[in-house]
């Protein structure tokens, strides 16, 4: 993917920079949702998706906490 107004392509970022970009975009998500224009929200969502998909592509076997899975949530609520 080519560079665009939202920053360099996620595929071109080294791992450390990718993580910094993800941290920054997650930090600004709530305010963008509440106070950003429709266009800002769409742009933010597209960039966040691009960064997240790249991270998952690079780390398909990433650590997963049992409590963050569907079955873990059911166990916490007693529904499982």
C-alpha positions as a printed Julia matrix, in Angstrom:
80×3 Matrix{Float64}:
   0.0     0.0    0.0
   1.32    3.45  -0.85
   1.87    6.29   1.56
  -1.21    8.43   2.18
  -2.29   11.45   4.21
  -2.82    9.29   7.3
   0.85    8.37   7.56
   3.09    5.77   6.01
   1.61    2.48   4.98
   1.38    0.1    7.92
   3.2    -2.53   5.85
   6.21   -0.2    5.63
   6.5     0.41   9.38
   9.05   -1.5   11.44
   7.57   -3.33  14.43
   8.38   -0.68  17.04
   6.89    2.13  14.96
   3.81    0.02  14.19
   3.21   -0.45  17.91
   3.67    3.28  18.58
   1.16    4.1   15.82
  -1.32    1.6   17.29
  -0.93    3.06  20.78
  -1.47    6.58  19.47
  -4.55    5.73  17.42
  -6.16    3.82  20.28
  -5.47    6.75  22.6
  -7.32    9.15  20.27
 -10.23    6.84  19.34
 -12.71    7.94  21.99
 -12.34   11.66  21.31
 -12.58   11.09  17.57
 -15.8     9.13  18.07
 -17.33   11.75  20.33
 -16.12   14.98  18.76
 -14.7    14.3   15.29
 -16.49   15.01  12.04
 -17.95   12.11  10.09
 -14.97   12.33   7.73
 -12.51   12.29  10.65
 -14.18    9.2   12.1
 -14.08    7.37   8.76
 -10.42    8.27   8.27
  -9.56    7.25  11.83
 -11.38    3.94  11.44
  -9.63    3.16   8.15
  -6.2     3.92   9.61
  -6.9     1.94  12.78
  -8.05   -1.05  10.72
  -4.96   -0.84   8.51
  -2.63   -0.79  11.52
  -4.47   -3.55  13.38
  -4.64   -5.84  10.36
  -0.92   -5.39   9.75
  -0.14   -6.21  13.38
  -2.27   -9.38  13.27
  -0.73  -10.36   9.92
   2.75  -10.12  11.44
   1.79  -11.77  14.74
  -0.84  -14.44  14.02
   0.26  -16.41  17.09
   0.14  -13.39  19.45
  -0.49  -14.09  23.11
  -4.17  -14.26  23.97
  -5.43  -13.89  27.51
  -8.15  -16.46  28.29
 -10.33  -13.79  29.9
 -10.4   -11.87  26.59
 -11.97  -14.76  24.68
 -15.66  -15.51  24.29
 -15.43  -18.6   26.51
 -13.48  -16.63  29.12
 -16.15  -13.95  29.19
 -18.85  -16.59  29.63
 -16.91  -18.16  32.49
 -16.68  -14.76  34.22
 -20.4   -14.13  33.89
 -21.42  -17.69  34.75
 -23.09  -18.2   31.35
 -20.78  -21.01  30.27
